[in-house]
Amino acid sequence: MPDLDAPLHLQMYRRFRQETTLGKRLARAVQAFRRELLSPPVYGLAWGDPEHVPPLRWIRDRFVLPFVNPAHAAVEIGPGGGRWTRYLLGFGTLHLVDYHAEILAEARRVFARHPHLRFITNNGHDFPGIAEHSVDYVFSFGTFVHLDLPIIVAYVQALGRILKPTANVVLQYSDKRKIMAQINNGFSDTSPEQVRAAVEEAGFEVLEEDLTTLWHSSVIRFRPMPSGGHPEEKGDAPRP
């Protein structure tokens, strides 16, 4: 803890004064106004933009961007209006899967000029039309937080059909240990222990879990169990 005479707090206060001058505030207002007018509206950004929200940026940089590969095929479950889809466009083939045809139509409208996207309406927990063992990466954010455990289990079990042996799966889910999940009636009653058990019982290997970054949910990354059947040592995702 800094001594009382340390300049830390005064330095923080001076930075605050510098950043809240009328000129700085007007500049930020103009930038926000231009973003609102010039950027097309994206369904889902109201819940946080990974470009501007540090925890979401961390999830993007840790669990999404390192896996994008133009030689690979990917699946996004529950794309919404494309809040996260825009970071997945670098895959050679991208399957967007959703139960709600109306929401999937919004994603189709936003990404109509990308011919390598496939839009798939499913039955709530399956992957119709995706070839067996053809997918390298699966991602879902903002969807599993609303799914009850039996549906999550069904989804995880269905993944085995479409994944390559070297595939990675990244799922965000509701973590009811956290206060922000407890007070949100739309979040499902799931925990890391339950989701981890569902993944392992389906025959997958948990590679890492991020239990701390997000204020209402957690993230798990897993893959098919290696042919030797010996899982790697796993742990919480290291933070920068």
Phi and psi restraints in degrees (value plus and minus 20) as a CYANA .aco file:
   2 PRO   PHI     -83.0   -43.0
   2 PRO   PSI     129.2   169.2
   3 ASP   PHI     -82.6   -42.6
   3 ASP   PSI     138.5   178.5
   4 LEU   PHI     -82.2   -42.2
   4 LEU   PSI     -47.5    -7.5
   5 ASP   PHI    -105.2   -65.2
   5 ASP   PSI     -24.4    15.6
   6 ALA   PHI     -85.2   -45.2
   6 ALA   PSI     127.7   167.7
   7 PRO   PHI    -102.1   -62.1
   7 PRO   PSI     -13.9    26.1
   8 LEU   PHI     -74.4   -34.4
   8 LEU   PSI     -72.3   -32.3
   9 HIS   PHI     -88.4   -48.4
   9 HIS   PSI     -56.8   -16.8
  10 LEU   PHI     -85.5   -45.5
  10 LEU   PSI     -58.1   -18.1
  11 GLN   PHI     -84.5   -44.5
  11 GLN   PSI     -62.1   -22.1
  12 MET   PHI     -83.2   -43.2
  12 MET   PSI     -61.0   -21.0
  13 TYR   PHI     -85.9   -45.9
  13 TYR   PSI     -61.2   -21.2
  14 ARG   PHI     -85.0   -45.0
  14 ARG   PSI     -57.8   -17.8
  15 ARG   PHI     -84.2   -44.2
  15 ARG   PSI     -59.2   -19.2
  16 PHE   PHI     -79.8   -39.8
  16 PHE   PSI     -65.3   -25.3
  17 ARG   PHI     -84.1   -44.1
  17 ARG   PSI     -58.6   -18.6
  18 GLN   PHI     -85.8   -45.8
  18 GLN   PSI     -57.1   -17.1
  19 GLU   PHI    -103.4   -63.4
  19 GLU   PSI     -28.6    11.4
  20 THR   PHI    -134.9   -94.9
  20 THR   PSI      -0.4    39.6
  21 THR   PHI     -85.8   -45.8
  21 THR   PSI     139.8   179.8
  22 LEU   PHI     -79.1   -39.1
  22 LEU   PSI     -60.9   -20.9
  23 GLY   PHI     -82.5   -42.5
  23 GLY   PSI     -64.6   -24.6
  24 LYS   PHI     -85.5   -45.5
  24 LYS   PSI     -61.2   -21.2
  25 ARG   PHI     -86.3   -46.3
  25 ARG   PSI     -60.3   -20.3
  26 LEU   PHI     -83.9   -43.9
  26 LEU   PSI     -60.0   -20.0
  27 ALA   PHI     -82.2   -42.2
  27 ALA   PSI     -62.8   -22.8
  28 ARG   PHI     -86.0   -46.0
  28 ARG   PSI     -57.5   -17.5
  29 ALA   PHI     -84.7   -44.7
  29 ALA   PSI     -60.9   -20.9
  30 VAL   PHI     -83.8   -43.8
  30 VAL   PSI     -62.9   -22.9
  31 GLN   PHI     -81.8   -41.8
  31 GLN   PSI     -63.3   -23.3
  32 ALA   PHI     -85.2   -45.2
  32 ALA   PSI     -59.7   -19.7
  33 PHE   PHI     -83.1   -43.1
  33 PHE   PSI     -63.4   -23.4
  34 ARG   PHI     -85.8   -45.8
  34 ARG   PSI     -60.1   -20.1
  35 ARG   PHI     -80.8   -40.8
  35 ARG   PSI     -61.7   -21.7
  36 GLU   PHI     -88.0   -48.0
  36 GLU   PSI     -56.9   -16.9
  37 LEU   PHI    -101.8   -61.8
  37 LEU   PSI     -60.5   -20.5
  38 LEU   PHI    -112.3   -72.3
  38 LEU   PSI     -42.1    -2.1
  39 SER   PHI    -112.2   -72.2
  39 SER   PSI     112.5   152.5
  40 PRO   PHI     -85.4   -45.4
  40 PRO   PSI     122.3   162.3
  41 PRO   PHI     -85.9   -45.9
  41 PRO   PSI     118.5   158.5
  42 VAL   PHI    -140.2  -100.2
  42 VAL   PSI     100.9   140.9
  43 TYR   PHI     -84.4   -44.4
  43 TYR   PSI     103.9   143.9
  44 GLY   PHI      94.4   134.4
  44 GLY   PSI     -41.9    -1.9
  45 LEU   PHI     -85.6   -45.6
  45 LEU   PSI     -39.2     0.8
  46 ALA   PHI     -81.9   -41.9
  46 ALA   PSI     -40.3    -0.3
  47 TRP   PHI    -116.3   -76.3
  47 TRP   PSI      -9.2    30.8
  48 GLY   PHI     102.4   142.4
  48 GLY   PSI     110.5   150.5
  49 ASP   PHI    -120.1   -80.1
  49 ASP   PSI      99.7   139.7
  50 PRO   PHI     -79.1   -39.1
  50 PRO   PSI     -37.3     2.7
  51 GLU   PHI     -91.7   -51.7
  51 GLU   PSI     -44.5    -4.5
  52 HIS   PHI    -146.9  -106.9
  52 HIS   PSI     -34.3     5.7
  53 VAL   PHI    -121.8   -81.8
  53 VAL   PSI      92.2   132.2
  54 PRO   PHI     -73.4   -33.4
  54 PRO   PSI     -64.9   -24.9
  55 PRO   PHI     -81.4   -41.4
  55 PRO   PSI     -57.6   -17.6
  56 LEU   PHI     -91.3   -51.3
  56 LEU   PSI     -55.5   -15.5
  57 ARG   PHI     -82.6   -42.6
  57 ARG   PSI     -58.7   -18.7
  58 TRP   PHI     -83.2   -43.2
  58 TRP   PSI     -64.3   -24.3
  59 ILE   PHI     -80.7   -40.7
  59 ILE   PSI     -64.5   -24.5
  60 ARG   PHI     -78.9   -38.9
  60 ARG   PSI     -69.1   -29.1
  61 ASP   PHI     -92.5   -52.5
  61 ASP   PSI     -46.4    -6.4
  62 ARG   PHI    -110.1   -70.1
  62 ARG   PSI     -63.1   -23.1
  63 PHE   PHI    -131.3   -91.3
  63 PHE   PSI     -27.7    12.3
  64 VAL   PHI    -137.1   -97.1
  64 VAL   PSI     -87.3   -47.3
  65 LEU   PHI     -77.1   -37.1
  65 LEU   PSI     -58.5   -18.5
  66 PRO   PHI     -84.0   -44.0
  66 PRO   PSI     -36.3     3.7
  67 PHE   PHI    -120.9   -80.9
  67 PHE   PSI     -27.8    12.2
  68 VAL   PHI     -90.1   -50.1
  68 VAL   PSI     108.0   148.0
  69 ASN   PHI    -169.1  -129.1
  69 ASN   PSI     103.8   143.8
  70 PRO   PHI     -86.0   -46.0
  70 PRO   PSI     -34.1     5.9
  71 ALA   PHI    -111.2   -71.2
  71 ALA   PSI     -19.7    20.3
  72 HIS   PHI    -132.2   -92.2
  72 HIS   PSI     143.1   183.1
  73 ALA   PHI    -131.7   -91.7
  73 ALA   PSI     123.2   163.2
  74 ALA   PHI    -154.1  -114.1
  74 ALA   PSI     140.6   180.6
  75 VAL   PHI    -148.1  -108.1
  75 VAL   PSI     114.0   154.0
  76 GLU   PHI    -134.8   -94.8
  76 GLU   PSI     104.6   144.6
  77 ILE   PHI    -114.9   -74.9
  77 ILE   PSI      99.8   139.8
  78 GLY   PHI      53.6    93.6
  78 GLY   PSI      43.8    83.8
  79 PRO   PHI     -92.9   -52.9
  79 PRO   PSI     -37.2     2.8
  80 GLY   PHI      39.7    79.7
  80 GLY   PSI    -154.0  -114.0
  81 GLY   PHI    -113.3   -73.3
  81 GLY   PSI     -15.5    24.5
  82 GLY   PHI      86.2   126.2
  82 GLY   PSI      -1.7    38.3
  83 ARG   PHI     -73.5   -33.5
  83 ARG   PSI     -62.3   -22.3
  84 TRP   PHI    -121.7   -81.7
  84 TRP   PSI     -42.3    -2.3
  85 THR   PHI     -76.8   -36.8
  85 THR   PSI     -56.1   -16.1
  86 ARG   PHI     -79.4   -39.4
  86 ARG   PSI     -44.7    -4.7
  87 TYR   PHI    -106.2   -66.2
  87 TYR   PSI     -29.0    11.0
  88 LEU   PHI    -122.6   -82.6
  88 LEU   PSI     -18.3    21.7
  89 LEU   PHI     -86.9   -46.9
  89 LEU   PSI     -35.1     4.9
  90 GLY   PHI     -98.3   -58.3
  90 GLY   PSI     -25.7    14.3
  91 PHE   PHI     -92.5   -52.5
  91 PHE   PSI     131.8   171.8
  92 GLY   PHI     -85.9   -45.9
  92 GLY   PSI     -58.5   -18.5
  93 THR   PHI    -154.5  -114.5
  93 THR   PSI     114.5   154.5
  94 LEU   PHI    -150.5  -110.5
  94 LEU   PSI      95.8   135.8
  95 HIS   PHI    -114.1   -74.1
  95 HIS   PSI     103.8   143.8
  96 LEU   PHI    -124.5   -84.5
  96 LEU   PSI      97.5   137.5
  97 VAL   PHI    -136.4   -96.4
  97 VAL   PSI     109.4   149.4
  98 ASP   PHI    -172.1  -132.1
  98 ASP   PSI     129.2   169.2
  99 TYR   PHI     -97.7   -57.7
  99 TYR   PSI     -49.6    -9.6
 100 HIS   PHI    -115.9   -75.9
 100 HIS   PSI      90.1   130.1
 101 ALA   PHI     -81.8   -41.8
 101 ALA   PSI     -53.9   -13.9
 102 GLU   PHI     -84.9   -44.9
 102 GLU   PSI     -61.8   -21.8
 103 ILE   PHI     -91.6   -51.6
 103 ILE   PSI     -57.3   -17.3
 104 LEU   PHI     -82.8   -42.8
 104 LEU   PSI     -53.9   -13.9
 105 ALA   PHI     -83.9   -43.9
 105 ALA   PSI     -52.7   -12.7
 106 GLU   PHI     -85.7   -45.7
 106 GLU   PSI     -62.5   -22.5
 107 ALA   PHI     -83.8   -43.8
 107 ALA   PSI     -59.4   -19.4
 108 ARG   PHI     -82.0   -42.0
 108 ARG   PSI     -60.3   -20.3
 109 ARG   PHI     -83.6   -43.6
 109 ARG   PSI     -63.7   -23.7
 110 VAL   PHI     -88.0   -48.0
 110 VAL   PSI     -58.1   -18.1
 111 PHE   PHI    -132.2   -92.2
 111 PHE   PSI      10.1    50.1
 112 ALA   PHI     -81.1   -41.1
 112 ALA   PSI     -46.9    -6.9
 113 ARG   PHI    -107.0   -67.0
 113 ARG   PSI     -11.4    28.6
 114 HIS   PHI    -129.2   -89.2
 114 HIS   PSI      77.4   117.4
 115 PRO   PHI     -90.1   -50.1
 115 PRO   PSI     -33.1     6.9
 116 HIS   PHI    -108.1   -68.1
 116 HIS   PSI     -14.2    25.8
 117 LEU   PHI    -112.0   -72.0
 117 LEU   PSI     121.1   161.1
 118 ARG   PHI    -139.2   -99.2
 118 ARG   PSI     111.0   151.0
 119 PHE   PHI    -128.2   -88.2
 119 PHE   PSI      99.0   139.0
 120 ILE   PHI    -146.4  -106.4
 120 ILE   PSI      99.8   139.8
 121 THR   PHI    -109.2   -69.2
 121 THR   PSI     103.9   143.9
 122 ASN   PHI    -129.3   -89.3
 122 ASN   PSI    -194.5  -154.5
 123 ASN   PHI    -118.5   -78.5
 123 ASN   PSI      -6.2    33.8
 124 GLY   PHI      91.2   131.2
 124 GLY   PSI     -37.4     2.6
 125 HIS   PHI    -183.4  -143.4
 125 HIS   PSI       3.9    43.9
 126 ASP   PHI    -152.3  -112.3
 126 ASP   PSI    -199.7  -159.7
 127 PHE   PHI    -153.3  -113.3
 127 PHE   PSI      47.7    87.7
 128 PRO   PHI     -84.3   -44.3
 128 PRO   PSI     117.6   157.6
 129 GLY   PHI      64.5   104.5
 129 GLY   PSI     -25.3    14.7
 130 ILE   PHI    -113.9   -73.9
 130 ILE   PSI     106.6   146.6
 131 ALA   PHI     -85.1   -45.1
 131 ALA   PSI     131.6   171.6
 132 GLU   PHI     -82.6   -42.6
 132 GLU   PSI     117.4   157.4
 133 HIS   PHI      31.7    71.7
 133 HIS   PSI      25.5    65.5
 134 SER   PHI    -136.9   -96.9
 134 SER   PSI     -24.4    15.6
 135 VAL   PHI    -129.3   -89.3
 135 VAL   PSI     114.1   154.1
 136 ASP   PHI    -117.0   -77.0
 136 ASP   PSI     -42.0    -2.0
 137 TYR   PHI    -174.2  -134.2
 137 TYR   PSI     117.1   157.1
 138 VAL   PHI    -149.0  -109.0
 138 VAL   PSI     116.3   156.3
 139 PHE   PHI    -157.3  -117.3
 139 PHE   PSI     122.3   162.3
 140 SER   PHI    -170.4  -130.4
 140 SER   PSI     110.5   150.5
 141 PHE   PHI    -160.0  -120.0
 141 PHE   PSI     109.6   149.6
 142 GLY   PHI      66.6   106.6
 142 GLY   PSI     -14.5    25.5
 143 THR   PHI    -134.4   -94.4
 143 THR   PSI     -73.5   -33.5
 144 PHE   PHI     -87.1   -47.1
 144 PHE   PSI     -37.3     2.7
 145 VAL   PHI     -84.3   -44.3
 145 VAL   PSI     -40.1    -0.1
 146 HIS   PHI    -125.0   -85.0
 146 HIS   PSI     -17.6    22.4
 147 LEU   PHI    -120.3   -80.3
 147 LEU   PSI     115.5   155.5
 148 ASP   PHI     -91.9   -51.9
 148 ASP   PSI     139.3   179.3
 149 LEU   PHI     -74.7   -34.7
 149 LEU   PSI     -63.3   -23.3
 150 PRO   PHI     -79.3   -39.3
 150 PRO   PSI     -54.7   -14.7
 151 ILE   PHI     -92.1   -52.1
 151 ILE   PSI     -59.2   -19.2
 152 ILE   PHI     -80.1   -40.1
 152 ILE   PSI     -64.5   -24.5
 153 VAL   PHI     -79.0   -39.0
 153 VAL   PSI     -64.9   -24.9
 154 ALA   PHI     -83.2   -43.2
 154 ALA   PSI     -61.5   -21.5
 155 TYR   PHI     -81.6   -41.6
 155 TYR   PSI     -69.0   -29.0
 156 VAL   PHI     -81.2   -41.2
 156 VAL   PSI     -61.4   -21.4
 157 GLN   PHI     -85.6   -45.6
 157 GLN   PSI     -56.2   -16.2
 158 ALA   PHI     -89.6   -49.6
 158 ALA   PSI     -44.0    -4.0
 159 LEU   PHI     -81.4   -41.4
 159 LEU   PSI     -51.9   -11.9
 160 GLY   PHI     -75.6   -35.6
 160 GLY   PSI     -50.0   -10.0
 161 ARG   PHI     -91.2   -51.2
 161 ARG   PSI     -55.6   -15.6
 162 ILE   PHI    -119.0   -79.0
 162 ILE   PSI     -33.3     6.7
 163 LEU   PHI    -103.9   -63.9
 163 LEU   PSI     121.9   161.9
 164 LYS   PHI     -93.8   -53.8
 164 LYS   PSI     139.6   179.6
 165 PRO   PHI     -80.1   -40.1
 165 PRO   PSI     -45.6    -5.6
 166 THR   PHI    -120.0   -80.0
 166 THR   PSI      -9.1    30.9
 167 ALA   PHI     -89.4   -49.4
 167 ALA   PSI     136.8   176.8
 168 ASN   PHI    -138.7   -98.7
 168 ASN   PSI     119.7   159.7
 169 VAL   PHI    -143.3  -103.3
 169 VAL   PSI     110.7   150.7
 170 VAL   PHI    -144.8  -104.8
 170 VAL   PSI      97.9   137.9
 171 LEU   PHI    -146.2  -106.2
 171 LEU   PSI     113.5   153.5
 172 GLN   PHI    -119.1   -79.1
 172 GLN   PSI     117.8   157.8
 173 TYR   PHI    -162.4  -122.4
 173 TYR   PSI     141.6   181.6
 174 SER   PHI     -87.1   -47.1
 174 SER   PSI     113.8   153.8
 175 ASP   PHI    -137.1   -97.1
 175 ASP   PSI      74.7   114.7
 176 LYS   PHI     -93.1   -53.1
 176 LYS   PSI     -17.7    22.3
 177 ARG   PHI     -92.4   -52.4
 177 ARG   PSI     -39.6     0.4
 178 LYS   PHI    -116.3   -76.3
 178 LYS   PSI     120.7   160.7
 179 ILE   PHI     -79.1   -39.1
 179 ILE   PSI     -61.9   -21.9
 180 MET   PHI     -86.0   -46.0
 180 MET   PSI     -46.3    -6.3
 181 ALA   PHI     -98.6   -58.6
 181 ALA   PSI     -56.4   -16.4
 182 GLN   PHI     -84.3   -44.3
 182 GLN   PSI     -54.7   -14.7
 183 ILE   PHI    -110.2   -70.2
 183 ILE   PSI     -21.1    18.9
 184 ASN   PHI    -122.0   -82.0
 184 ASN   PSI      88.7   128.7
 185 ASN   PHI     -86.5   -46.5
 185 ASN   PSI     -37.7     2.3
 186 GLY   PHI    -104.0   -64.0
 186 GLY   PSI     -27.8    12.2
 187 PHE   PHI    -110.4   -70.4
 187 PHE   PSI     118.7   158.7
 188 SER   PHI     -95.6   -55.6
 188 SER   PSI     140.3   180.3
 189 ASP   PHI    -110.4   -70.4
 189 ASP   PSI      56.7    96.7
 190 THR   PHI    -147.8  -107.8
 190 THR   PSI     140.7   180.7
 191 SER   PHI    -156.4  -116.4
 191 SER   PSI     142.7   182.7
 192 PRO   PHI     -76.2   -36.2
 192 PRO   PSI     -57.7   -17.7
 193 GLU   PHI     -83.3   -43.3
 193 GLU   PSI     -61.7   -21.7
 194 GLN   PHI     -88.2   -48.2
 194 GLN   PSI     -64.5   -24.5
 195 VAL   PHI     -88.4   -48.4
 195 VAL   PSI     -61.8   -21.8
 196 ARG   PHI     -78.6   -38.6
 196 ARG   PSI     -64.0   -24.0
 197 ALA   PHI     -83.3   -43.3
 197 ALA   PSI     -60.8   -20.8
 198 ALA   PHI     -82.0   -42.0
 198 ALA   PSI     -61.1   -21.1
 199 VAL   PHI     -85.7   -45.7
 199 VAL   PSI     -66.9   -26.9
 200 GLU   PHI     -90.8   -50.8
 200 GLU   PSI     -56.7   -16.7
 201 GLU   PHI     -88.3   -48.3
 201 GLU   PSI     -43.1    -3.1
 202 ALA   PHI    -103.8   -63.8
 202 ALA   PSI     -20.1    19.9
 203 GLY   PHI      73.4   113.4
 203 GLY   PSI      -0.1    39.9
 204 PHE   PHI    -123.5   -83.5
 204 PHE   PSI     141.1   181.1
 205 GLU   PHI    -125.9   -85.9
 205 GLU   PSI     103.7   143.7
 206 VAL   PHI     -97.1   -57.1
 206 VAL   PSI     103.1   143.1
 207 LEU   PHI    -114.1   -74.1
 207 LEU   PSI     -60.5   -20.5
 208 GLU   PHI    -182.8  -142.8
 208 GLU   PSI     137.5   177.5
 209 GLU   PHI    -155.2  -115.2
 209 GLU   PSI     118.7   158.7
 210 ASP   PHI    -131.0   -91.0
 210 ASP   PSI      85.0   125.0
 211 LEU   PHI    -123.2   -83.2
 211 LEU   PSI     -18.1    21.9
 212 THR   PHI    -144.1  -104.1
 212 THR   PSI     -45.9    -5.9
 213 THR   PHI     -86.6   -46.6
 213 THR   PSI     -65.6   -25.6
 214 LEU   PHI    -111.2   -71.2
 214 LEU   PSI     127.4   167.4
 215 TRP   PHI    -106.2   -66.2
 215 TRP   PSI     -29.5    10.5
 216 HIS   PHI    -158.3  -118.3
 216 HIS   PSI     -17.8    22.2
 217 SER   PHI    -176.1  -136.1
 217 SER   PSI     153.9   193.9
 218 SER   PHI    -154.8  -114.8
 218 SER   PSI     150.1   190.1
 219 VAL   PHI    -149.4  -109.4
 219 VAL   PSI     119.0   159.0
 220 ILE   PHI    -147.5  -107.5
 220 ILE   PSI     118.8   158.8
 221 ARG   PHI    -139.8   -99.8
 221 ARG   PSI     110.8   150.8
 222 PHE   PHI    -165.9  -125.9
 222 PHE   PSI     152.4   192.4
 223 ARG   PHI    -170.2  -130.2
 223 ARG   PSI     146.8   186.8
 224 PRO   PHI     -77.9   -37.9
 224 PRO   PSI     123.3   163.3
 225 MET   PHI     -80.4   -40.4
 225 MET   PSI     110.8   150.8
 226 PRO   PHI     -74.9   -34.9
 226 PRO   PSI     133.4   173.4
 227 SER   PHI     -78.6   -38.6
 227 SER   PSI     -48.9    -8.9
 228 GLY   PHI     -94.5   -54.5
 228 GLY   PSI     -34.8     5.2
 229 GLY   PHI      55.8    95.8
 229 GLY   PSI      -2.0    38.0
 230 HIS   PHI    -131.9   -91.9
 230 HIS   PSI      83.6   123.6
 231 PRO   PHI     -87.8   -47.8
 231 PRO   PSI     129.0   169.0
 232 GLU   PHI     -94.0   -54.0
 232 GLU   PSI     139.7   179.7
 233 GLU   PHI     -85.9   -45.9
 233 GLU   PSI     116.0   156.0
 234 LYS   PHI    -142.3  -102.3
 234 LYS   PSI     147.7   187.7
 235 GLY   PHI    -193.9  -153.9
 235 GLY   PSI    -194.2  -154.2
 236 ASP   PHI     -90.5   -50.5
 236 ASP   PSI     125.4   165.4
 237 ALA   PHI     -82.2   -42.2
 237 ALA   PSI     110.9   150.9
 238 PRO   PHI     -87.8   -47.8
 238 PRO   PSI     120.4   160.4
 239 ARG   PHI    -114.6   -74.6
 239 ARG   PSI     131.0   171.0
